[in-house]
Each structure stands twice: as C-alpha cells, then as structure tokens.
Amino acid sequence: MHVATSYGVSEPTASRVVRHVEDCLIQSNLFNLPKDLPEGEGIDWNVVIVDATEIPIQRPKKTEEKL
C-alpha cells in the first residue's frame, strides 16, 4: 500500500487509519460520493485514491483457547 510506505507505517495501520477517516467523514454528513462525475475545464480536482479491496480478516479473540 503506497500510503503505508509513504508514511513509514504498516499496511494494517494504514488500513485502520483510512477506515477511521472514512467513518468520520460519513458520520459528519459533509462527505458524499456523487453518482455522476462533473465534467468541464473549470473543475479543480483534488483527488485521493484509496485501494478499497483489502478486507479485514477475522481472528480468534485472545481469550479463546488455542487448538
């Protein structure tokens, strides 16, 4: 993950931070994704691309006994 290597953190840490920021933006109601992208030369794009294909894995809780 480019974000992880750019800031010197692990990929899971970068994923947690991105997920937290996404959740905060969605809850603020100041963030939405339009269905159609605006077009034209007067558009000033500030773009952040996030790889959203990573899925958190389910791990056994630390209290569960090991088999």
N, CA, C and O of each residue as an XYZ file, in Angstrom:
268
protein
N       0.859     -1.173      0.000
C       0.000      0.000      0.000
C       0.901      1.230      0.000
O       1.745      1.389      0.881
N       0.719      2.080     -0.973
C       1.566      3.259     -1.138
C       1.481      4.190      0.075
O       2.494      4.756      0.487
N       0.297      4.353      0.645
C       0.145      5.237      1.805
C       1.000      4.734      2.955
O       1.650      5.521      3.644
N       1.002      3.435      3.162
C       1.785      2.853      4.257
C       3.271      3.115      4.066
O       3.955      3.527      5.003
N       3.773      2.880      2.869
C       5.201      3.075      2.639
C       5.576      4.548      2.635
O       6.686      4.902      3.033
N       4.670      5.411      2.195
C       4.961      6.854      2.170
C       5.135      7.418      3.576
O       5.955      8.310      3.794
N       4.361      6.896      4.532
C       4.399      7.433      5.888
C       5.125      6.523      6.868
O       5.161      6.809      8.065
N       5.699      5.442      6.381
C       6.501      4.573      7.228
C       5.706      3.808      8.266
O       6.188      3.583      9.377
N       4.483      3.401      7.916
C       3.669      2.587      8.815
C       3.333      1.281      8.106
O       3.521      1.148      6.897
N       2.836      0.324      8.874
C       2.466     -0.956      8.281
C       1.153     -0.820      7.507
O       0.392      0.125      7.718
N       0.901     -1.772      6.612
C      -0.338     -1.747      5.838
C      -1.580     -1.863      6.724
O      -2.551     -1.145      6.485
N      -1.590     -2.745      7.746
C      -2.770     -2.795      8.614
C      -3.031     -1.465      9.330
O      -4.185     -1.071      9.501
N      -1.968     -0.776      9.747
C      -2.138      0.521     10.404
C      -2.728      1.526      9.432
O      -3.650      2.262      9.785
N      -2.209      1.567      8.211
C      -2.744      2.484      7.204
C      -4.203      2.161      6.913
O      -5.019      3.070      6.757
N      -4.537      0.887      6.840
C      -5.919      0.478      6.583
C      -6.842      0.928      7.707
O      -7.942      1.414      7.445
N      -6.404      0.769      8.973
C      -7.222      1.205     10.110
C      -7.433      2.714     10.093
O      -8.534      3.190     10.368
N      -6.385      3.467      9.772
C      -6.498      4.927      9.735
C      -7.459      5.354      8.628
O      -8.314      6.212      8.845
N      -7.322      4.761      7.450
C      -8.213      5.098      6.333
C      -9.651      4.761      6.689
O     -10.553      5.555      6.421
N      -9.881      3.604      7.284
C     -11.243      3.206      7.669
C     -11.820      4.182      8.702
O     -12.993      4.546      8.617
N     -11.011      4.607      9.673
C     -11.464      5.552     10.691
C     -11.826      6.897     10.060
O     -12.854      7.485     10.394
N     -10.984      7.380      9.153
C     -11.257      8.656      8.482
C     -12.527      8.552      7.637
O     -13.347      9.470      7.639
N     -12.697      7.438      6.915
C     -13.913      7.244      6.122
C     -15.148      7.281      7.014
O     -16.130      7.946      6.684
N     -15.109      6.575      8.139
C     -16.250      6.547      9.057
C     -16.566      7.939      9.590
O     -17.734      8.322      9.664
N     -15.539      8.700      9.961
C     -15.748     10.062     10.468
C     -16.360     10.962      9.402
O     -17.263     11.745      9.698
N     -15.879     10.859      8.172
C     -16.418     11.681      7.086
C     -17.875     11.340      6.806
O     -18.694     12.237      6.600
N     -18.202     10.062      6.796
C     -19.576      9.645      6.532
C     -20.499     10.123      7.645
O     -21.596     10.603      7.360
N     -20.087     10.006      8.899
C     -20.912     10.429     10.030
C     -21.090     11.936     10.092
O     -22.076     12.411     10.657
N     -20.161     12.705      9.526
C     -20.244     14.166      9.585
C     -21.288     14.730      8.632
O     -21.659     15.898      8.744
N     -21.763     13.920      7.701
C     -22.693     14.368      6.656
C     -22.101     15.468      5.784
O     -22.843     16.166      5.093
N     -20.795     15.635      5.800
C     -20.120     16.603      4.941
C     -19.466     15.907      3.752
O     -18.785     16.547      2.951
N     -19.669     14.624      3.642
C     -18.993     13.824      2.628
C     -20.020     12.975      1.909
O     -20.822     12.288      2.542
N     -19.998     13.022      0.594
C     -20.839     12.129     -0.189
C     -20.162     11.872     -1.523
O     -19.311     12.646     -1.961
N     -20.536     10.811     -2.141
C     -19.993     10.474     -3.443
C     -21.100     10.636     -4.474
O     -22.093      9.909     -4.432
N     -20.946     11.581     -5.401
C     -21.983     11.759     -6.423
C     -22.012     10.569     -7.372
O     -20.999      9.904     -7.589
N     -23.190     10.311     -7.936
C     -23.313      9.205     -8.876
C     -22.641      9.539    -10.206
O     -22.038      8.669    -10.835
N     -22.742     10.788    -10.629
C     -22.130     11.214    -11.886
C     -21.028     12.217    -11.587
O     -21.213     13.132    -10.785
N     -19.891     12.044    -12.229
C     -18.780     12.966    -12.028
C     -18.996     14.233    -12.846
O     -19.376     14.152    -14.014
N     -18.761     15.401    -12.253
C     -18.877     16.641    -13.025
C     -17.788     16.711    -14.089
O     -16.679     16.210    -13.901
N     -18.125     17.339    -15.200
C     -17.168     17.459    -16.295
C     -16.948     18.925    -16.626
O     -17.790     19.769    -16.316
N     -15.839     19.225    -17.244
C     -15.564     20.579    -17.695
C     -14.157     21.007    -17.357
O     -13.505     20.424    -16.491
N     -13.693     22.036    -18.050
C     -12.333     22.519    -17.843
C     -12.188     23.311    -16.550
O     -11.081     23.414    -16.020
N     -13.271     23.872    -16.029
C     -13.202     24.702    -14.834
C     -13.164     23.925    -13.531
O     -13.128     24.525    -12.456
N     -13.171     22.612    -13.606
C     -13.177     21.780    -12.400
C     -11.751     21.681    -11.861
O     -10.831     21.314    -12.592
N     -11.573     22.007    -10.592
C     -10.271     21.870     -9.932
C     -10.320     20.593     -9.099
O     -10.935     20.567     -8.033
N      -9.675     19.542     -9.582
C      -9.732     18.244     -8.929
C      -8.649     18.111     -7.872
O      -7.472     18.350     -8.144
N      -9.046     17.733     -6.680
C      -8.139     17.267     -5.636
C      -8.539     15.821     -5.400
O      -9.626     15.546     -4.891
N      -7.674     14.909     -5.763
C      -8.052     13.503     -5.789
C      -7.187     12.697     -4.834
O      -5.969     12.865     -4.771
N      -7.851     11.814     -4.091
C      -7.165     10.820     -3.274
C      -7.706      9.466     -3.706
O      -8.917      9.250     -3.719
N      -6.819      8.568     -4.055
C      -7.232      7.233     -4.479
C      -6.896      6.256     -3.358
O      -5.765      6.206     -2.873
N      -7.903      5.478     -2.956
C      -7.723      4.507     -1.883
C      -8.024      3.120     -2.431
O      -9.058      2.906     -3.064
N      -7.127      2.189     -2.187
C      -7.362      0.804     -2.568
C      -8.309      0.204     -1.537
O      -7.918     -0.054     -0.398
N      -9.543     -0.012     -1.940
C     -10.563     -0.485     -1.007
C     -10.780     -1.987     -1.106
O     -11.791     -2.497     -0.623
N      -9.861     -2.690     -1.715
C     -10.042     -4.126     -1.888
C      -9.618     -4.931     -0.667
O      -9.935     -6.117     -0.575
N      -8.912     -4.316      0.265
C      -8.460     -5.048      1.445
C      -9.637     -5.303      2.376
O     -10.409     -4.393      2.681
N      -9.765     -6.529      2.817
C     -10.856     -6.916      3.709
C     -10.239     -7.355      5.028
O      -9.339     -8.193      5.040
N     -10.716     -6.794      6.149
C     -10.164     -7.216      7.437
C     -10.409     -8.713      7.661
O     -11.489     -9.225      7.363
N      -9.407     -9.398      8.182
C      -9.567    -10.824      8.440
C     -10.153    -11.030      9.833
O      -9.985    -10.197     10.723
N     -10.836    -12.144     10.002
C     -11.399    -12.468     11.309
C     -10.393    -13.333     12.045
O      -9.988    -14.392     11.565
N     -10.006    -12.870     13.196
C      -9.050    -13.608     14.018
C      -9.747    -14.065     15.289
O     -10.675    -13.406     15.757
N      -9.312    -15.181     15.851
C      -9.889    -15.589     17.132
C      -9.522    -14.578     18.214
O      -8.441    -13.990     18.196
N     -10.433    -14.393     19.142
C     -10.159    -13.473     20.244
C      -9.044    -14.038     21.111
O      -8.846    -15.251     21.176
N      -8.332    -13.163     21.764
C      -7.193    -13.589     22.577
C      -7.619    -14.474     23.745
O      -6.800    -15.220     24.281
N      -8.876    -14.402     24.144
C      -9.342    -15.196     25.277
C      -9.675    -16.631     24.880
O      -9.807    -17.497     25.745
N      -9.813    -16.890     23.573
C     -10.139    -18.241     23.143
C      -8.907    -19.138     23.274
O      -7.776    -18.704     23.056
N      -9.150    -20.377     23.628
C      -8.049    -21.323     23.778
C      -7.506    -21.714     22.411
O      -8.250    -21.815     21.436
N      -6.214    -21.929     22.357
C      -5.590    -22.380     21.117
C      -5.827    -23.871     20.954
O      -5.813    -24.624     21.928
N      -6.041    -24.284     19.730
C      -6.273    -25.713     19.465
C      -4.980    -26.460     19.352
O      -4.984    -27.671     19.131
